[in-house]
């Protein structure tokens, strides 16, 4: 899986930061049929989490109605220089994470 992450590298302490992520994933609902007429197995990303400095600051539960290549946007308050880690696992068992260092001045 490929993800595009947009988060500032450096901010002032107390700044509210927008985190944006676009995840390249087909998000198969399990209702679509393939070329041979059989159902394509369901494979969605059921949960997405964000850790900031090791503490969970955002969690999203995702459902089959979400389109392919989900885009998420959320905010966090930058209090310390720490790693922002974005984590998700799809129903096929593929785990993925992206991490960015957020430097607070």
C-alpha positions in Angstrom: 0.0 0.0 0.0 1.1 3.5 -0.8 0.1 6.5 1.2 0.6 10.2 0.7 1.0 12.1 3.9 0.8 15.9 4.4 1.9 17.2 7.7 4.1 20.3 8.5 7.7 19.5 9.5 8.1 22.4 11.9 5.5 24.3 14.0 5.3 26.6 17.0 4.2 25.0 20.3 0.5 25.0 20.8 -0.3 25.2 17.0 -3.2 23.1 15.8 -1.9 21.0 12.9 -3.9 19.5 10.1 -2.8 15.9 9.2 -3.9 14.7 5.7 -3.5 11.2 4.4 -4.5 9.6 1.1 -4.2 5.8 1.2 -4.0 3.8 -2.1 -6.3 0.9 -1.4 -9.1 -0.7 -3.5 -11.6 -0.9 -0.6 -13.5 -3.9 -2.0 -17.0 -4.1 -0.4 -17.6 -7.8 -1.1 -20.7 -6.9 -3.2 -18.9 -6.4 -6.6 -18.6 -9.3 -9.1 -15.5 -10.0 -11.0 -15.2 -10.8 -14.8 -16.1 -14.4 -14.1 -19.3 -13.5 -12.2 -18.0 -14.5 -8.7 -18.0 -12.0 -5.9 -14.7 -10.2 -5.3 -13.8 -10.8 -1.6 -14.3 -8.0 0.8 -11.1 -6.2 1.7 -11.5 -2.8 3.4 -9.4 -0.9 6.0 -11.7 -1.3 9.0 -9.7 1.0 11.4 -7.2 3.8 11.1 -5.2 5.2 14.1 -2.8 8.0 14.7 -0.3 8.1 17.5 1.5 11.3 18.5 4.5 10.7 20.8 3.2 7.2 21.3 -0.2 8.3 22.5 -3.3 7.7 20.4 -4.8 11.1 19.3 -7.1 10.0 16.5 -9.0 6.8 15.6 -11.4 6.2 12.7 -13.7 3.3 12.1 -14.1 2.8 8.3 -17.0 1.0 6.6 -17.5 -0.6 3.2 -19.3 2.4 1.8 -16.1 4.4 1.8 -14.7 4.7 -1.8 -11.4 3.3 -2.9 -8.3 5.3 -2.0 -9.7 6.8 1.2 -8.7 10.3 2.2 -8.6 11.3 5.9 -8.0 14.7 7.4 -7.9 15.5 11.1 -6.3 18.0 13.5 -3.9 17.6 16.5 -2.3 20.2 18.8 1.5 20.2 18.6 2.8 20.3 22.1 6.2 18.6 21.8 8.7 17.4 19.2 7.5 13.8 18.5 6.8 11.3 15.8 3.3 11.2 14.3 2.6 7.6 13.4 -0.3 6.6 11.1 -1.4 2.9 11.4 -3.8 0.7 9.6 -4.4 -2.9 8.6 -6.7 -4.1 5.9 -8.9 -7.2 6.1 -6.4 -9.2 4.0 -3.9 -8.8 6.9 -1.6 -6.3 5.3 -0.3 -3.9 8.0 1.0 -0.5 7.1 2.3 2.5 8.9 3.7 5.9 7.9 5.6 8.1 10.3 6.7 11.7 10.2 8.7 13.7 12.8 6.8 16.8 13.9 9.3 19.4 15.3 8.0 21.9 17.7 9.9 25.1 18.3 
